Amino acid sequence: MQSRVCDRSAIEWIMERYKITKHKESGILNDPNQWSDDPHYIINLVKRIVRVSMETVAIVNSLPPLNELK
């Protein structure tokens, strides 16, 4: 089982959201590396996402099965 965000893995979602992009019309550059003075911001974010994903999978796997009503 894998944690999913908007039908993508959490890592795929983060990679898509935190990539450097340039708006075609205005030319404005969106660089997530400039969002924080911490040079390890993105790396630490990915570490947290991986940890939360792993803990979520462990919790879901430990849940008892649902009793389906018939």
CHARMM internal coordinates of N, CA and C (Angstrom, degrees):
IC EDIT
DIST 1 N 1 CA 1.4607
DIST 1 CA 1 C 1.5258
ANGL 1 N 1 CA 1 C 109.07
DIST 1 C 2 N 1.3139
ANGL 1 CA 1 C 2 N 115.64
DIHE 1 N 1 CA 1 C 2 N 145.35
DIST 2 N 2 CA 1.4510
ANGL 1 C 2 N 2 CA 121.58
DIHE 1 CA 1 C 2 N 2 CA -176.69
DIST 2 CA 2 C 1.5217
ANGL 2 N 2 CA 2 C 109.02
DIHE 1 C 2 N 2 CA 2 C -131.90
DIST 2 C 3 N 1.3368
ANGL 2 CA 2 C 3 N 116.62
DIHE 2 N 2 CA 2 C 3 N 139.18
DIST 3 N 3 CA 1.4664
ANGL 2 C 3 N 3 CA 119.50
DIHE 2 CA 2 C 3 N 3 CA 175.91
DIST 3 CA 3 C 1.5173
ANGL 3 N 3 CA 3 C 108.89
DIHE 2 C 3 N 3 CA 3 C -67.54
DIST 3 C 4 N 1.3282
ANGL 3 CA 3 C 4 N 116.72
DIHE 3 N 3 CA 3 C 4 N 137.03
DIST 4 N 4 CA 1.4548
ANGL 3 C 4 N 4 CA 121.21
DIHE 3 CA 3 C 4 N 4 CA -177.11
DIST 4 CA 4 C 1.5212
ANGL 4 N 4 CA 4 C 110.42
DIHE 3 C 4 N 4 CA 4 C -124.42
DIST 4 C 5 N 1.3261
ANGL 4 CA 4 C 5 N 116.26
DIHE 4 N 4 CA 4 C 5 N 143.04
DIST 5 N 5 CA 1.4601
ANGL 4 C 5 N 5 CA 123.66
DIHE 4 CA 4 C 5 N 5 CA 174.55
DIST 5 CA 5 C 1.5212
ANGL 5 N 5 CA 5 C 105.74
DIHE 4 C 5 N 5 CA 5 C -131.42
DIST 5 C 6 N 1.3204
ANGL 5 CA 5 C 6 N 117.00
DIHE 5 N 5 CA 5 C 6 N 117.85
DIST 6 N 6 CA 1.4694
ANGL 5 C 6 N 6 CA 121.21
DIHE 5 CA 5 C 6 N 6 CA -179.79
DIST 6 CA 6 C 1.5266
ANGL 6 N 6 CA 6 C 111.26
DIHE 5 C 6 N 6 CA 6 C 52.72
DIST 6 C 7 N 1.3135
ANGL 6 CA 6 C 7 N 116.90
DIHE 6 N 6 CA 6 C 7 N 45.04
DIST 7 N 7 CA 1.4673
ANGL 6 C 7 N 7 CA 124.32
DIHE 6 CA 6 C 7 N 7 CA 177.65
DIST 7 CA 7 C 1.5314
ANGL 7 N 7 CA 7 C 113.71
DIHE 6 C 7 N 7 CA 7 C 65.86
DIST 7 C 8 N 1.3241
ANGL 7 CA 7 C 8 N 117.89
DIHE 7 N 7 CA 7 C 8 N 20.69
DIST 8 N 8 CA 1.4649
ANGL 7 C 8 N 8 CA 122.60
DIHE 7 CA 7 C 8 N 8 CA 175.17
DIST 8 CA 8 C 1.5183
ANGL 8 N 8 CA 8 C 107.94
DIHE 7 C 8 N 8 CA 8 C -131.03
DIST 8 C 9 N 1.3236
ANGL 8 CA 8 C 9 N 115.87
DIHE 8 N 8 CA 8 C 9 N 159.68
DIST 9 N 9 CA 1.4579
ANGL 8 C 9 N 9 CA 117.88
DIHE 8 CA 8 C 9 N 9 CA 174.38
DIST 9 CA 9 C 1.5277
ANGL 9 N 9 CA 9 C 108.27
DIHE 8 C 9 N 9 CA 9 C -66.24
DIST 9 C 10 N 1.3118
ANGL 9 CA 9 C 10 N 116.33
DIHE 9 N 9 CA 9 C 10 N 157.30
DIST 10 N 10 CA 1.4660
ANGL 9 C 10 N 10 CA 120.60
DIHE 9 CA 9 C 10 N 10 CA -179.70
DIST 10 CA 10 C 1.5239
ANGL 10 N 10 CA 10 C 110.91
DIHE 9 C 10 N 10 CA 10 C -58.50
DIST 10 C 11 N 1.3248
ANGL 10 CA 10 C 11 N 117.23
DIHE 10 N 10 CA 10 C 11 N -39.07
DIST 11 N 11 CA 1.4713
ANGL 10 C 11 N 11 CA 120.70
DIHE 10 CA 10 C 11 N 11 CA 179.58
DIST 11 CA 11 C 1.5312
ANGL 11 N 11 CA 11 C 110.03
DIHE 10 C 11 N 11 CA 11 C -65.98
DIST 11 C 12 N 1.3278
ANGL 11 CA 11 C 12 N 117.74
DIHE 11 N 11 CA 11 C 12 N -42.91
DIST 12 N 12 CA 1.4677
ANGL 11 C 12 N 12 CA 120.17
DIHE 11 CA 11 C 12 N 12 CA 177.94
DIST 12 CA 12 C 1.5270
ANGL 12 N 12 CA 12 C 110.80
DIHE 11 C 12 N 12 CA 12 C -61.01
DIST 12 C 13 N 1.3292
ANGL 12 CA 12 C 13 N 116.80
DIHE 12 N 12 CA 12 C 13 N -40.94
DIST 13 N 13 CA 1.4531
ANGL 12 C 13 N 13 CA 121.42
DIHE 12 CA 12 C 13 N 13 CA -179.59
DIST 13 CA 13 C 1.5314
ANGL 13 N 13 CA 13 C 110.11
DIHE 12 C 13 N 13 CA 13 C -63.53
DIST 13 C 14 N 1.3386
ANGL 13 CA 13 C 14 N 116.82
DIHE 13 N 13 CA 13 C 14 N -46.22
DIST 14 N 14 CA 1.4681
ANGL 13 C 14 N 14 CA 120.83
DIHE 13 CA 13 C 14 N 14 CA 179.56
DIST 14 CA 14 C 1.5269
ANGL 14 N 14 CA 14 C 110.74
DIHE 13 C 14 N 14 CA 14 C -62.53
DIST 14 C 15 N 1.3267
ANGL 14 CA 14 C 15 N 116.71
DIHE 14 N 14 CA 14 C 15 N -44.37
DIST 15 N 15 CA 1.4707
ANGL 14 C 15 N 15 CA 119.99
DIHE 14 CA 14 C 15 N 15 CA -179.69
DIST 15 CA 15 C 1.5305
ANGL 15 N 15 CA 15 C 111.10
DIHE 14 C 15 N 15 CA 15 C -60.71
DIST 15 C 16 N 1.3361
ANGL 15 CA 15 C 16 N 116.57
DIHE 15 N 15 CA 15 C 16 N -39.56
DIST 16 N 16 CA 1.4591
ANGL 15 C 16 N 16 CA 119.95
DIHE 15 CA 15 C 16 N 16 CA -179.79
DIST 16 CA 16 C 1.5272
ANGL 16 N 16 CA 16 C 111.05
DIHE 15 C 16 N 16 CA 16 C -70.00
DIST 16 C 17 N 1.3123
ANGL 16 CA 16 C 17 N 117.35
DIHE 16 N 16 CA 16 C 17 N -40.80
DIST 17 N 17 CA 1.4659
ANGL 16 C 17 N 17 CA 121.82
DIHE 16 CA 16 C 17 N 17 CA -177.98
DIST 17 CA 17 C 1.5231
ANGL 17 N 17 CA 17 C 113.41
DIHE 16 C 17 N 17 CA 17 C -74.36
DIST 17 C 18 N 1.3147
ANGL 17 CA 17 C 18 N 117.34
DIHE 17 N 17 CA 17 C 18 N -29.45
DIST 18 N 18 CA 1.4637
ANGL 17 C 18 N 18 CA 120.78
DIHE 17 CA 17 C 18 N 18 CA -173.04
DIST 18 CA 18 C 1.5209
ANGL 18 N 18 CA 18 C 113.30
DIHE 17 C 18 N 18 CA 18 C -107.77
DIST 18 C 19 N 1.3238
ANGL 18 CA 18 C 19 N 117.75
DIHE 18 N 18 CA 18 C 19 N 22.94
DIST 19 N 19 CA 1.4593
ANGL 18 C 19 N 19 CA 119.26
DIHE 18 CA 18 C 19 N 19 CA 175.98
DIST 19 CA 19 C 1.5265
ANGL 19 N 19 CA 19 C 108.81
DIHE 18 C 19 N 19 CA 19 C -87.64
DIST 19 C 20 N 1.3165
ANGL 19 CA 19 C 20 N 115.79
DIHE 19 N 19 CA 19 C 20 N 155.73
DIST 20 N 20 CA 1.4546
ANGL 19 C 20 N 20 CA 121.27
DIHE 19 CA 19 C 20 N 20 CA 178.33
DIST 20 CA 20 C 1.5266
ANGL 20 N 20 CA 20 C 107.61
DIHE 19 C 20 N 20 CA 20 C -75.39
DIST 20 C 21 N 1.3338
ANGL 20 CA 20 C 21 N 116.12
DIHE 20 N 20 CA 20 C 21 N 126.73
DIST 21 N 21 CA 1.4559
ANGL 20 C 21 N 21 CA 120.92
DIHE 20 CA 20 C 21 N 21 CA 179.70
DIST 21 CA 21 C 1.5246
ANGL 21 N 21 CA 21 C 109.65
DIHE 20 C 21 N 21 CA 21 C -131.08
DIST 21 C 22 N 1.3211
ANGL 21 CA 21 C 22 N 114.85
DIHE 21 N 21 CA 21 C 22 N 158.93
DIST 22 N 22 CA 1.4632
ANGL 21 C 22 N 22 CA 120.74
DIHE 21 CA 21 C 22 N 22 CA 176.62
DIST 22 CA 22 C 1.5257
ANGL 22 N 22 CA 22 C 107.72
DIHE 21 C 22 N 22 CA 22 C -129.84
DIST 22 C 23 N 1.3249
ANGL 22 CA 22 C 23 N 115.89
DIHE 22 N 22 CA 22 C 23 N 124.09
DIST 23 N 23 CA 1.4630
ANGL 22 C 23 N 23 CA 121.65
DIHE 22 CA 22 C 23 N 23 CA 178.93
DIST 23 CA 23 C 1.5336
ANGL 23 N 23 CA 23 C 108.53
DIHE 22 C 23 N 23 CA 23 C -65.60
DIST 23 C 24 N 1.3347
ANGL 23 CA 23 C 24 N 116.27
DIHE 23 N 23 CA 23 C 24 N 125.75
DIST 24 N 24 CA 1.4725
ANGL 23 C 24 N 24 CA 120.91
DIHE 23 CA 23 C 24 N 24 CA -174.29
DIST 24 CA 24 C 1.5227
ANGL 24 N 24 CA 24 C 113.13
DIHE 23 C 24 N 24 CA 24 C -60.46
DIST 24 C 25 N 1.3113
ANGL 24 CA 24 C 25 N 116.79
DIHE 24 N 24 CA 24 C 25 N -45.03
DIST 25 N 25 CA 1.4655
ANGL 24 C 25 N 25 CA 120.02
DIHE 24 CA 24 C 25 N 25 CA -174.37
DIST 25 CA 25 C 1.5191
ANGL 25 N 25 CA 25 C 113.03
DIHE 24 C 25 N 25 CA 25 C -76.98
DIST 25 C 26 N 1.3355
ANGL 25 CA 25 C 26 N 117.52
DIHE 25 N 25 CA 25 C 26 N -45.85
DIST 26 N 26 CA 1.4663
ANGL 25 C 26 N 26 CA 120.26
DIHE 25 CA 25 C 26 N 26 CA -174.67
DIST 26 CA 26 C 1.5298
ANGL 26 N 26 CA 26 C 113.17
DIHE 25 C 26 N 26 CA 26 C -90.91
DIST 26 C 27 N 1.3392
ANGL 26 CA 26 C 27 N 116.02
DIHE 26 N 26 CA 26 C 27 N -21.86
DIST 27 N 27 CA 1.4641
ANGL 26 C 27 N 27 CA 119.26
DIHE 26 CA 26 C 27 N 27 CA -177.23
DIST 27 CA 27 C 1.5157
ANGL 27 N 27 CA 27 C 113.12
DIHE 26 C 27 N 27 CA 27 C 78.44
DIST 27 C 28 N 1.3486
ANGL 27 CA 27 C 28 N 116.58
DIHE 27 N 27 CA 27 C 28 N 6.93
DIST 28 N 28 CA 1.4682
ANGL 27 C 28 N 28 CA 120.49
DIHE 27 CA 27 C 28 N 28 CA -179.50
DIST 28 CA 28 C 1.5200
ANGL 28 N 28 CA 28 C 109.18
DIHE 27 C 28 N 28 CA 28 C -70.26
DIST 28 C 29 N 1.3271
ANGL 28 CA 28 C 29 N 115.74
DIHE 28 N 28 CA 28 C 29 N 130.19
DIST 29 N 29 CA 1.4572
ANGL 28 C 29 N 29 CA 122.37
DIHE 28 CA 28 C 29 N 29 CA 179.56
DIST 29 CA 29 C 1.5255
ANGL 29 N 29 CA 29 C 109.93
DIHE 28 C 29 N 29 CA 29 C -90.92
DIST 29 C 30 N 1.3289
ANGL 29 CA 29 C 30 N 116.39
DIHE 29 N 29 CA 29 C 30 N 128.09
DIST 30 N 30 CA 1.4619
ANGL 29 C 30 N 30 CA 122.04
DIHE 29 CA 29 C 30 N 30 CA 175.72
DIST 30 CA 30 C 1.5266
ANGL 30 N 30 CA 30 C 106.89
DIHE 29 C 30 N 30 CA 30 C -106.79
DIST 30 C 31 N 1.3190
ANGL 30 CA 30 C 31 N 115.85
DIHE 30 N 30 CA 30 C 31 N 103.32
DIST 31 N 31 CA 1.4588
ANGL 30 C 31 N 31 CA 121.43
DIHE 30 CA 30 C 31 N 31 CA -176.74
DIST 31 CA 31 C 1.5255
ANGL 31 N 31 CA 31 C 109.55
DIHE 30 C 31 N 31 CA 31 C -118.11
DIST 31 C 32 N 1.3535
ANGL 31 CA 31 C 32 N 117.74
DIHE 31 N 31 CA 31 C 32 N 104.11
DIST 32 N 32 CA 1.4646
ANGL 31 C 32 N 32 CA 121.15
DIHE 31 CA 31 C 32 N 32 CA -179.63
DIST 32 CA 32 C 1.5288
ANGL 32 N 32 CA 32 C 113.12
DIHE 31 C 32 N 32 CA 32 C -59.08
DIST 32 C 33 N 1.3132
ANGL 32 CA 32 C 33 N 117.90
DIHE 32 N 32 CA 32 C 33 N -20.63
DIST 33 N 33 CA 1.4607
ANGL 32 C 33 N 33 CA 120.65
DIHE 32 CA 32 C 33 N 33 CA 178.22
DIST 33 CA 33 C 1.5237
ANGL 33 N 33 CA 33 C 111.20
DIHE 32 C 33 N 33 CA 33 C -66.84
DIST 33 C 34 N 1.3281
ANGL 33 CA 33 C 34 N 117.55
DIHE 33 N 33 CA 33 C 34 N -16.73
DIST 34 N 34 CA 1.4605
ANGL 33 C 34 N 34 CA 121.52
DIHE 33 CA 33 C 34 N 34 CA -179.75
DIST 34 CA 34 C 1.5276
ANGL 34 N 34 CA 34 C 112.40
DIHE 33 C 34 N 34 CA 34 C -96.32
DIST 34 C 35 N 1.3400
ANGL 34 CA 34 C 35 N 117.82
DIHE 34 N 34 CA 34 C 35 N 1.77
DIST 35 N 35 CA 1.4587
ANGL 34 C 35 N 35 CA 121.22
DIHE 34 CA 34 C 35 N 35 CA -177.64
DIST 35 CA 35 C 1.5155
ANGL 35 N 35 CA 35 C 113.42
DIHE 34 C 35 N 35 CA 35 C -76.49
DIST 35 C 36 N 1.2994
ANGL 35 CA 35 C 36 N 117.03
DIHE 35 N 35 CA 35 C 36 N -14.33
DIST 36 N 36 CA 1.4643
ANGL 35 C 36 N 36 CA 120.45
DIHE 35 CA 35 C 36 N 36 CA -176.09
DIST 36 CA 36 C 1.5195
ANGL 36 N 36 CA 36 C 109.16
DIHE 35 C 36 N 36 CA 36 C -146.57
DIST 36 C 37 N 1.3218
ANGL 36 CA 36 C 37 N 115.46
DIHE 36 N 36 CA 36 C 37 N 151.75
DIST 37 N 37 CA 1.4614
ANGL 36 C 37 N 37 CA 120.05
DIHE 36 CA 36 C 37 N 37 CA 174.80
DIST 37 CA 37 C 1.5238
ANGL 37 N 37 CA 37 C 111.38
DIHE 36 C 37 N 37 CA 37 C -79.04
DIST 37 C 38 N 1.3296
ANGL 37 CA 37 C 38 N 116.55
DIHE 37 N 37 CA 37 C 38 N -12.51
DIST 38 N 38 CA 1.4616
ANGL 37 C 38 N 38 CA 121.89
DIHE 37 CA 37 C 38 N 38 CA 179.29
DIST 38 CA 38 C 1.5299
ANGL 38 N 38 CA 38 C 109.02
DIHE 37 C 38 N 38 CA 38 C -79.39
DIST 38 C 39 N 1.3383
ANGL 38 CA 38 C 39 N 118.51
DIHE 38 N 38 CA 38 C 39 N 114.60
DIST 39 N 39 CA 1.4633
ANGL 38 C 39 N 39 CA 120.17
DIHE 38 CA 38 C 39 N 39 CA -178.51
DIST 39 CA 39 C 1.5285
ANGL 39 N 39 CA 39 C 113.24
DIHE 38 C 39 N 39 CA 39 C -66.12
DIST 39 C 40 N 1.3277
ANGL 39 CA 39 C 40 N 117.32
DIHE 39 N 39 CA 39 C 40 N -14.81
DIST 40 N 40 CA 1.4630
ANGL 39 C 40 N 40 CA 121.51
DIHE 39 CA 39 C 40 N 40 CA -179.82
DIST 40 CA 40 C 1.5251
ANGL 40 N 40 CA 40 C 112.55
DIHE 39 C 40 N 40 CA 40 C -101.80
DIST 40 C 41 N 1.3293
ANGL 40 CA 40 C 41 N 116.61
DIHE 40 N 40 CA 40 C 41 N 13.40
DIST 41 N 41 CA 1.4668
ANGL 40 C 41 N 41 CA 121.57
DIHE 40 CA 40 C 41 N 41 CA -175.68
DIST 41 CA 41 C 1.5323
ANGL 41 N 41 CA 41 C 112.10
DIHE 40 C 41 N 41 CA 41 C -52.54
DIST 41 C 42 N 1.3193
ANGL 41 CA 41 C 42 N 117.54
DIHE 41 N 41 CA 41 C 42 N -53.45
DIST 42 N 42 CA 1.4655
ANGL 41 C 42 N 42 CA 121.36
DIHE 41 CA 41 C 42 N 42 CA -176.12
DIST 42 CA 42 C 1.5253
ANGL 42 N 42 CA 42 C 110.48
DIHE 41 C 42 N 42 CA 42 C -66.53
DIST 42 C 43 N 1.3293
ANGL 42 CA 42 C 43 N 117.12
DIHE 42 N 42 CA 42 C 43 N -42.21
DIST 43 N 43 CA 1.4698
ANGL 42 C 43 N 43 CA 120.61
DIHE 42 CA 42 C 43 N 43 CA 179.27
DIST 43 CA 43 C 1.5233
ANGL 43 N 43 CA 43 C 109.90
DIHE 42 C 43 N 43 CA 43 C -60.67
DIST 43 C 44 N 1.3224
ANGL 43 CA 43 C 44 N 117.01
DIHE 43 N 43 CA 43 C 44 N -45.19
DIST 44 N 44 CA 1.4671
ANGL 43 C 44 N 44 CA 120.41
DIHE 43 CA 43 C 44 N 44 CA 179.58
DIST 44 CA 44 C 1.5296
ANGL 44 N 44 CA 44 C 111.16
DIHE 43 C 44 N 44 CA 44 C -65.93
DIST 44 C 45 N 1.3208
ANGL 44 CA 44 C 45 N 117.34
DIHE 44 N 44 CA 44 C 45 N -35.42
DIST 45 N 45 CA 1.4553
ANGL 44 C 45 N 45 CA 121.29
DIHE 44 CA 44 C 45 N 45 CA 176.67
DIST 45 CA 45 C 1.5291
ANGL 45 N 45 CA 45 C 110.46
DIHE 44 C 45 N 45 CA 45 C -62.84
DIST 45 C 46 N 1.3194
ANGL 45 CA 45 C 46 N 116.70
DIHE 45 N 45 CA 45 C 46 N -45.76
DIST 46 N 46 CA 1.4701
ANGL 45 C 46 N 46 CA 120.61
DIHE 45 CA 45 C 46 N 46 CA 179.24
DIST 46 CA 46 C 1.5278
ANGL 46 N 46 CA 46 C 110.14
DIHE 45 C 46 N 46 CA 46 C -62.69
DIST 46 C 47 N 1.3174
ANGL 46 CA 46 C 47 N 117.57
DIHE 46 N 46 CA 46 C 47 N -41.07
DIST 47 N 47 CA 1.4722
ANGL 46 C 47 N 47 CA 120.78
DIHE 46 CA 46 C 47 N 47 CA 177.59
DIST 47 CA 47 C 1.5262
ANGL 47 N 47 CA 47 C 110.81
DIHE 46 C 47 N 47 CA 47 C -59.31
DIST 47 C 48 N 1.3499
ANGL 47 CA 47 C 48 N 116.07
DIHE 47 N 47 CA 47 C 48 N -44.31
DIST 48 N 48 CA 1.4661
ANGL 47 C 48 N 48 CA 119.73
DIHE 47 CA 47 C 48 N 48 CA 179.91
DIST 48 CA 48 C 1.5198
ANGL 48 N 48 CA 48 C 111.21
DIHE 47 C 48 N 48 CA 48 C -65.10
DIST 48 C 49 N 1.3190
ANGL 48 CA 48 C 49 N 117.27
DIHE 48 N 48 CA 48 C 49 N -41.13
DIST 49 N 49 CA 1.4646
ANGL 48 C 49 N 49 CA 121.14
DIHE 48 CA 48 C 49 N 49 CA 179.41
DIST 49 CA 49 C 1.5230
ANGL 49 N 49 CA 49 C 110.64
DIHE 48 C 49 N 49 CA 49 C -62.76
DIST 49 C 50 N 1.3213
ANGL 49 CA 49 C 50 N 116.81
DIHE 49 N 49 CA 49 C 50 N -43.41
DIST 50 N 50 CA 1.4701
ANGL 49 C 50 N 50 CA 120.58
DIHE 49 CA 49 C 50 N 50 CA 178.77
DIST 50 CA 50 C 1.5179
ANGL 50 N 50 CA 50 C 109.91
DIHE 49 C 50 N 50 CA 50 C -62.17
DIST 50 C 51 N 1.3307
ANGL 50 CA 50 C 51 N 117.36
DIHE 50 N 50 CA 50 C 51 N -44.34
DIST 51 N 51 CA 1.4640
ANGL 50 C 51 N 51 CA 120.55
DIHE 50 CA 50 C 51 N 51 CA -179.14
DIST 51 CA 51 C 1.5312
ANGL 51 N 51 CA 51 C 111.58
DIHE 50 C 51 N 51 CA 51 C -63.49
DIST 51 C 52 N 1.3300
ANGL 51 CA 51 C 52 N 116.47
DIHE 51 N 51 CA 51 C 52 N -45.85
DIST 52 N 52 CA 1.4662
ANGL 51 C 52 N 52 CA 119.83
DIHE 51 CA 51 C 52 N 52 CA 179.37
DIST 52 CA 52 C 1.5293
ANGL 52 N 52 CA 52 C 110.20
DIHE 51 C 52 N 52 CA 52 C -62.86
DIST 52 C 53 N 1.3184
ANGL 52 CA 52 C 53 N 117.11
DIHE 52 N 52 CA 52 C 53 N -41.04
DIST 53 N 53 CA 1.4682
ANGL 52 C 53 N 53 CA 120.65
DIHE 52 CA 52 C 53 N 53 CA 178.70
DIST 53 CA 53 C 1.5237
ANGL 53 N 53 CA 53 C 111.04
DIHE 52 C 53 N 53 CA 53 C -61.70
DIST 53 C 54 N 1.3225
ANGL 53 CA 53 C 54 N 116.62
DIHE 53 N 53 CA 53 C 54 N -45.21
DIST 54 N 54 CA 1.4654
ANGL 53 C 54 N 54 CA 120.53
DIHE 53 CA 53 C 54 N 54 CA -179.65
DIST 54 CA 54 C 1.5253
ANGL 54 N 54 CA 54 C 111.22
DIHE 53 C 54 N 54 CA 54 C -64.65
DIST 54 C 55 N 1.3289
ANGL 54 CA 54 C 55 N 116.89
DIHE 54 N 54 CA 54 C 55 N -42.33
DIST 55 N 55 CA 1.4612
ANGL 54 C 55 N 55 CA 120.09
DIHE 54 CA 54 C 55 N 55 CA 179.55
DIST 55 CA 55 C 1.5335
ANGL 55 N 55 CA 55 C 110.94
DIHE 54 C 55 N 55 CA 55 C -67.24
DIST 55 C 56 N 1.3254
ANGL 55 CA 55 C 56 N 117.34
DIHE 55 N 55 CA 55 C 56 N -37.11
DIST 56 N 56 CA 1.4650
ANGL 55 C 56 N 56 CA 121.02
DIHE 55 CA 55 C 56 N 56 CA 177.83
DIST 56 CA 56 C 1.5217
ANGL 56 N 56 CA 56 C 110.59
DIHE 55 C 56 N 56 CA 56 C -62.99
DIST 56 C 57 N 1.3222
ANGL 56 CA 56 C 57 N 116.89
DIHE 56 N 56 CA 56 C 57 N -45.36
DIST 57 N 57 CA 1.4657
ANGL 56 C 57 N 57 CA 120.74
DIHE 56 CA 56 C 57 N 57 CA 178.76
DIST 57 CA 57 C 1.5235
ANGL 57 N 57 CA 57 C 110.18
DIHE 56 C 57 N 57 CA 57 C -61.47
DIST 57 C 58 N 1.3364
ANGL 57 CA 57 C 58 N 117.51
DIHE 57 N 57 CA 57 C 58 N -42.62
DIST 58 N 58 CA 1.4643
ANGL 57 C 58 N 58 CA 120.77
DIHE 57 CA 57 C 58 N 58 CA 179.68
DIST 58 CA 58 C 1.5304
ANGL 58 N 58 CA 58 C 111.02
DIHE 57 C 58 N 58 CA 58 C -62.68
DIST 58 C 59 N 1.3194
ANGL 58 CA 58 C 59 N 116.80
DIHE 58 N 58 CA 58 C 59 N -42.40
DIST 59 N 59 CA 1.4693
ANGL 58 C 59 N 59 CA 120.48
DIHE 58 CA 58 C 59 N 59 CA 179.37
DIST 59 CA 59 C 1.5258
ANGL 59 N 59 CA 59 C 110.57
DIHE 58 C 59 N 59 CA 59 C -64.78
DIST 59 C 60 N 1.3249
ANGL 59 CA 59 C 60 N 116.91
DIHE 59 N 59 CA 59 C 60 N -47.17
DIST 60 N 60 CA 1.4669
ANGL 59 C 60 N 60 CA 120.33
DIHE 59 CA 59 C 60 N 60 CA -179.32
DIST 60 CA 60 C 1.5251
ANGL 60 N 60 CA 60 C 110.05
DIHE 59 C 60 N 60 CA 60 C -61.75
DIST 60 C 61 N 1.3194
ANGL 60 CA 60 C 61 N 117.69
DIHE 60 N 60 CA 60 C 61 N -42.26
DIST 61 N 61 CA 1.4662
ANGL 60 C 61 N 61 CA 120.66
DIHE 60 CA 60 C 61 N 61 CA -179.95
DIST 61 CA 61 C 1.5303
ANGL 61 N 61 CA 61 C 112.55
DIHE 60 C 61 N 61 CA 61 C -66.16
DIST 61 C 62 N 1.3258
ANGL 61 CA 61 C 62 N 117.37
DIHE 61 N 61 CA 61 C 62 N -24.78
DIST 62 N 62 CA 1.4664
ANGL 61 C 62 N 62 CA 120.29
DIHE 61 CA 61 C 62 N 62 CA -178.95
DIST 62 CA 62 C 1.5304
ANGL 62 N 62 CA 62 C 112.84
DIHE 61 C 62 N 62 CA 62 C -86.99
DIST 62 C 63 N 1.3274
ANGL 62 CA 62 C 63 N 117.64
DIHE 62 N 62 CA 62 C 63 N -9.08
DIST 63 N 63 CA 1.4554
ANGL 62 C 63 N 63 CA 120.49
DIHE 62 CA 62 C 63 N 63 CA -179.80
DIST 63 CA 63 C 1.5172
ANGL 63 N 63 CA 63 C 110.74
DIHE 62 C 63 N 63 CA 63 C -70.15
DIST 63 C 64 N 1.3282
ANGL 63 CA 63 C 64 N 117.00
DIHE 63 N 63 CA 63 C 64 N 144.68
DIST 64 N 64 CA 1.4686
ANGL 63 C 64 N 64 CA 119.00
DIHE 63 CA 63 C 64 N 64 CA 176.65
DIST 64 CA 64 C 1.5257
ANGL 64 N 64 CA 64 C 109.60
DIHE 63 C 64 N 64 CA 64 C -70.06
DIST 64 C 65 N 1.3085
ANGL 64 CA 64 C 65 N 116.82
DIHE 64 N 64 CA 64 C 65 N 156.15
DIST 65 N 65 CA 1.4701
ANGL 64 C 65 N 65 CA 119.06
DIHE 64 CA 64 C 65 N 65 CA 178.82
DIST 65 CA 65 C 1.5215
ANGL 65 N 65 CA 65 C 110.73
DIHE 64 C 65 N 65 CA 65 C -65.13
DIST 65 C 66 N 1.3185
ANGL 65 CA 65 C 66 N 115.48
DIHE 65 N 65 CA 65 C 66 N 149.87
DIST 66 N 66 CA 1.4579
ANGL 65 C 66 N 66 CA 120.84
DIHE 65 CA 65 C 66 N 66 CA 177.53
DIST 66 CA 66 C 1.5092
ANGL 66 N 66 CA 66 C 109.73
DIHE 65 C 66 N 66 CA 66 C -77.44
DIST 66 C 67 N 1.2964
ANGL 66 CA 66 C 67 N 116.23
DIHE 66 N 66 CA 66 C 67 N 140.92
DIST 67 N 67 CA 1.4693
ANGL 66 C 67 N 67 CA 120.21
DIHE 66 CA 66 C 67 N 67 CA 172.51
DIST 67 CA 67 C 1.5087
ANGL 67 N 67 CA 67 C 107.21
DIHE 66 C 67 N 67 CA 67 C -88.01
DIST 67 C 68 N 1.3110
ANGL 67 CA 67 C 68 N 114.98
DIHE 67 N 67 CA 67 C 68 N 113.44
DIST 68 N 68 CA 1.4518
ANGL 67 C 68 N 68 CA 119.23
DIHE 67 CA 67 C 68 N 68 CA -178.25
DIST 68 CA 68 C 1.5336
ANGL 68 N 68 CA 68 C 109.67
DIHE 67 C 68 N 68 CA 68 C -80.37
DIST 68 C 69 N 1.3208
ANGL 68 CA 68 C 69 N 114.70
DIHE 68 N 68 CA 68 C 69 N 136.39
DIST 69 N 69 CA 1.4684
ANGL 68 C 69 N 69 CA 120.17
DIHE 68 CA 68 C 69 N 69 CA 175.63
DIST 69 CA 69 C 1.5079
ANGL 69 N 69 CA 69 C 108.79
DIHE 68 C 69 N 69 CA 69 C -83.21
DIST 69 C 70 N 1.3286
ANGL 69 CA 69 C 70 N 115.37
DIHE 69 N 69 CA 69 C 70 N 136.57
DIST 70 N 70 CA 1.4656
ANGL 69 C 70 N 70 CA 119.07
DIHE 69 CA 69 C 70 N 70 CA 179.91
DIST 70 CA 70 C 1.4937
ANGL 70 N 70 CA 70 C 110.73
DIHE 69 C 70 N 70 CA 70 C -112.22
END
COOR INIT
IC SEED 1 N 1 CA 1 C
IC BUILD
